[in-house]
Amino acid sequence: MSNANAQESVEIAGIPEMPDVTQHLVKPNAPVIGRVHATRLCTRSRKAAGFVRHVEIDVSGTALENSWHSGQSFGVVPAGETADAKPHKLRLYSIAAPTGGETGDGKIITTTVKRMIDEHWESHKLVTGLCSNYLCDLNVGDEVQLTGPVGKRFLLPKDPSKHDYIFIATGTGIAPFRGMIHDLFKLGMPSRVAMLMGAPYETDLLYHDDLTAWADQHDNFTYHTAISRHTTPDQPKRLYVQDRLSEDFDTLGPMLASERTLIYICGLAGMELGVYQQLARLLSPEQLAQYLSVPEGFAEQVDQWERSMIPKTLKKTKRMMLEVY
């Protein structure tokens, strides 16, 4: 085999083959009815800065039953009407359940939802998110209108065992990774997986006890937290989630250099720029090109990069999956 063909083979080997998935099975104009199966706080403490709930919904007997993959989203149509007497528009929520649901039979779909509570900057009146608070207010047995599923790219590959994974999340961006990690566990954890989770405060870490236990139980799974607004005994300086790439480079560096590795990013809009910059600082041009396409010499100006450069100038490759909001 020529050097050119060998290089082409390496590049193809690193690109994931994604599964074919069903989308828009349940349309917004004809939602199905699910019933709340369980609801609980998933922050580490009731003293957390925000209120985030893990909500499980029974979709048995509907078209959504056993119809989604981890990484997809579903729609929620809030009860009631707008001021114009029209139905509310649906909101999309990431699925936090594995493929097959919480019970393995496709009946229980879940999501991770944060109450939106704010103050209008000018009128100083309370502003509450319509759908987030609607979902968080639901009790076991309550009905909820659902649509979906949605999403065909932010998924595990068709053969997950061909790749290793670096999952990077902030806040409720952890939701799809919870499902994906469960799916990998069901396969016997055939891959190396690093979960990087960022939060303002230690109390805001979501599913922390579960993730810590999984890291203790599985040699191939590592869990890395980054707390941005205070220090802890385990973290003597404040860190944003992208800082974990450098702080734990002994563990993550070999993964980033491997042609098997895929990077998934999910969370607040803007976090991708910090990750892109950190990758540019840490990796050689050849290694960076596996995940990010930048103009020649542009990596030398990494400190001047701006979010407006995404995706026109800073273009992710097919080995990086992005879902921000």
N, C-alpha and C positions, 0 to 999 in steps of 0.2 A: 504494500500500500504506500502511495506517495505521501510526503509530508503534508501536502495540501488536503488530500483525502483523509488523512489521519486527523487533522485539525477539524475538518468538517464533521467527522464522526464524533469527536469530543463535544463540539458545540451542540449537535443534535441530541447526544446522550443527556445533556443537561437540561433540555427543554421538556417540561412535563406534558404528557398527553392527558388532556382533561376529559372527564366523563361526559356523556350526553345526559342531560337532566331535563326534567319536565319543568316548564314555566307557565305561569298564568293559567293554571288549571281551573282556579276559581276566580272569576272576573269580579271587578268592583261593583258592577251593577247587579250581581247575584251572589252576595256573600253567603257563606255557610255559617251555621251556629255552632260554636264550641262552648264548653262549660268549664269554668275554673276548677281545676283539680287540686291545686295547692298554691299557696303564696307565702313567701317568707323574705325577710331581710337577708341580703347576702353580703353586707359589709361586715367588717370584723367586730364592730361595736355599735351600739345605739348612739354613741357619742360622735359618730362619723359626721363629717361636714355636710354630706348629702344623704338622702334616703334612696337606696337602690334595692329593688325587689326582684327576686327570682319568681316568675309567674309561670305555672304549668297549666295548660289548657287541654282538656280532653276533646279530641276531634273524631272520636270513633263514630262510624256510621256516616261520615261526610266524605266528600271527594278529597279532602286533605289527608285522610288517614293513609299512613305509609307512603306518602307521595313526595317527600322532600329529602334533600341531602344536607348534611352539616355544612355550614357556610352560606346557605341560602337565607332569605328573609321571608316573612309573611306580612300581610297587611292587616291592620286593625281599623275598623270603622267605628268611631266612638258613638255611643248612644246620643239621642237628641237631635236637634236641628240648629242650623245657623240662624242668625238674625233675619235672614231672608226666607226662613221656613224651608230651607233645603237640607238634605242629609249632609252630615259632615264628610269631608274628604278623608280617605284612608291615610294612615301613616304606616310606614314600613319599619319593622323591627327585626333585628338579626335573630336567627334561631340559635338558641343556646343548647339545644338537645342534639345528641348524636343522630346519625341516620338510623331510623328505626325507633326513635323517641326514647323517653326516659325508661320505659318498660320493655323495650326491644320489639314490640309488636306494632309500632307505628301509630299508636293511639294518643300518646301524650307529647304535645309540642310545647316548647318552652322559650322564654325570652328573658332578658335582663334589662330592666327599665328603671331609669332614674327620674324621680319627681323633678319637674322643672318649676322652680320657685324663684322669682326675681322681682325687682322693683323697677318700674319705668323711670328712666333717668331724669325726665323732665317733670312729669306729673307726680312723681314719687308714690304712685299707686302700685299695689301688689299685682304682679303678673304671674299667672300660673299656666303651665302647659296643659292644653286641653286633653290630649290623648295620654300623656304620661301619667297625669294624675287620675284620669279615668281608669287606666289599667291598674295603678297602684291601689285604688280604692276598692277594686273588686274583691268579693269574698268567695270562698269555696261554694260552688253550685251556681254562681251567677253566669248568665249567658253573655257571650261576646261574639260580634260579627267579624269573620275572618275572610281573607282572600289570599291568593298566592298559589304556589311559592314563586319567588323571584330570585334570579341570580344564576349565572352560568360560568363565571370566571373565578370567583373567590371560593374555590373548592379544593379539596384534596385531589391529587391526580388519580387517574384511572387505576393505576397500580401504585398505591402509596409506598410500598416497600422499595421502590426504585430511588427514593429521595430521602434526604434529611431535611429538617425544618427548623427555621428560626421564626418564632411567632413574636410579634411586637405589638403590645396593646397599651392603651390608656383607658381608664374608666370602663364604660359598658362595652368598649371594643373587645373586652375579654370574651364576650358571648360566643361568637363563632368558634373561637379556639377551644372553649370548653367542649363543644360538640366534636370538633376534630380530634382532640386528644382522646376522648372516649372512643371514637372510631379506631384510632391507632391502638388503643389498649385491647380492643376486641380482636385485633389482628395479631396480638402478642407483642406489640411495640417493636416492629421490625426495623425502625429507623431511630436515628438520634434526633431528639427534639429539645430545643431550648425555648422556654417561655419567658419573655421579658415583659414585666408588668410595671407600668408607671402610675403613681398616684400622688396627690398633693400631701396627704398625711397617711401614716401607717394604718389608721383606722378606716381609710377609704379603700384598702385593698379588697377586691372582690374574690370570693371563692378561695380565700387565702388558705384556710385550713385544709381544704381538699387538695389544692396544688402542692402544698408542703408535704402532705402525706404521700401524694403520687411520686414526688421527687425522692422520698425515702424508700419507696417500694420498687422503683424502676431505675436501674442503672443508666438506661438510655435517655432518661428524662431529667432535665435540670430546670430549676425555677429561679429566676433572677428578679428581684424587686428594686425599684428606684423611687425614692421618696424625695420630692422636690422642695418641700417647705419646712422640713426639720430634719435633724439627724437622729440616728438610733444607735444602740450599742453595736449593731452589726454594720451600720453605715455611718461612719464618722464625718461625712460631708454630704451636703445636699446634692442629689443627682436627678437629672431628667432621664427618661427611659433610654434615649440614645447613648447616654454616657455609659450604660452598662456594656455596650459593645467594646469600649476601651478598657473599662475597669475589669471586665472578665474576659479579656482577649486571650488569655491562656486557654480557656475553654472554647470560646467562640471563634477565635482566629482559624484554627484548623477546619472548623465547619465552613466558615466563609470561603476558605481557599478550595474547598472540595467542589467538584462538578456535580455532586449529588444534591447540594443544598439549595433550597428555595427559601425566600424571605416573604413573609406575610405581614402586612401592617394594617392595623385597624384601630380607629379611635378618633380623637378630635382633629379637625382639619388644621393643617399647619405642622403636625408632628412629623410628616414625611420629610420636610426640609431638613430638620435636625438629623434624622436618620441618614439621609443622602449625604449630608456634610460629613458626618462621622465616618461613613463608609469610605468617602474620598480621602479622608485623613489617614485611615488605617490600612487601606489596601493598595496593592500595586496597581498600575494602570490596567494590566491584564486581568487581575482579579476583580477590579471595579467594573470592568466591561461585562462581566458575567451578569451583573444586576442593573447597571445604570450606564446609559449611553450619554456621553458629554463631548462637546467639541474638543479638538486637540488643544492641549495646554490649559483648558478651562479648570481642571482640578487644582491647578496652582493658585487659583483665585477663590478657593472654597469659602473663605471668610466673607466674600462679597456676594455670595449666592443669595437670591431672594426667592420667595415662594412663587412670585409671578413668572419665574423661569420654568415652572412645572406646568405642562409637559413640553412646552415648545423647545426649550433648550436642554432641560434635564429630563431625559426620557427613560423610563424604566423598561427593562427587558421582560421577556416572558418568564423569567425566573424570579420575578418580584410581583406579588399580588397586593393590591392597594384598595382599601375600603375606608374612606374617611368621611366625616360629616361635620 
